[in-house]
Amino acid sequence: MTEKNKRKPTIADVAKLAGISPATASRVLSGSGYPVKKEVQQKILQAASDLNYKPNIIGQMLRGGVSKEIGVIIPSLTNPFYAQLVSAVENVCIKRGYMPIICSSQNKYQLETMHLDMLQKKQVAGFLLSSIHLDSAFLKTLHGIPMPFVLFDQPYGYEKTDSVTFDFFEAGYMATRFLFDAGHKDIVFASGPLDRHSRKQLFEGYKKALKEKHIRFSSQNLVMASSAEICDGNCEDGFHCGQCIGDLLMSREYLPDAVFAVNDMVAIGIIKALEKQGIRIPADVSVIGCDNIPFGEMLVPALTTVNQSAVETGQLATDILLGRIENKQVDNNHIILHPKLIERETVRKINYKVRR
């Protein structure tokens, strides 16, 4: 028999090699917690390893009537923040015997709802959702789905709904106050379209800091790149969005003292666009981001930012969801994480007014 036609090992083969019944082997390998002696369990595991036996997960779910798949819907796969978040979700799922199905909505409401419909048809055990278009009508639809779900990442004001969110308002205020305290006066807010709760809340926090300094907000304080201004028509790519914003800044008569970017990838795009034009960061312009992705620390100069822990968000949201699925007590179902300033090298501290 050739290797190509070689029969896949079955649970009966494992049981025969271990010298126990197929039923016992099945219970042990399914992770059901069936009580057996430690030496018997070791025999079964060793036999499965020797035969390179892979359990039929679908079959186990059909027999047990319980899905071990978790749906995860995020806005983007290109932003490293979401890569960190998904990795944290996956780690928790695997440790507890679940398998995540990752879906990207590409920042499109229609694709978000299509993924949600697909996950329902697959009868996943539950799902995690970062929705950029969530309103009360859509929330009502979510609560009508017969499976548990947890909202994460975006700031939601629904206290009775399981969620792990972040205080974006505080982050926006914190970043802008830090720039003021560093001596900057002309500070712009840089973003893609203000079409989601997180960006709007960051912007509101930024405006609060301006108001405290008695600085009247004007259109010059906001640099917003739209999809039409991006050469490839996609402003949801944070880096290219930042490059576009950098070009918009260079088209002005004067550059600002500092830029607060809506996220780290946008900040990095801005920095690279300005550097190409001979602008020194932070000697000429200070830049601060928000997220604290690993790339920011690798950048030269290293990016000053506001930490929004993707790992903690993913872990906490998954713990809540699996607790609901397994009918365990959930002590805190509405978690709001708070920002922390990460000071590095892209913000210059000014002790006097610089003539430009």
Helices and strands as residue ranges (DSSP letters): H 11-18, H 22-29, H 38-50, H 57-64, E 69-74, H 80-95, E 99-104, H 109-121, E 126-129, H 136-143, E 149-153, E 163-166, H 168-181, E 187-191, H 197-212, G 219-221, E 222-224, G 227-229, H 238-250, E 258-261, H 264-276, E 286-288, H 294-298, E 305-307, H 310-325, E 334-337, E 340-342
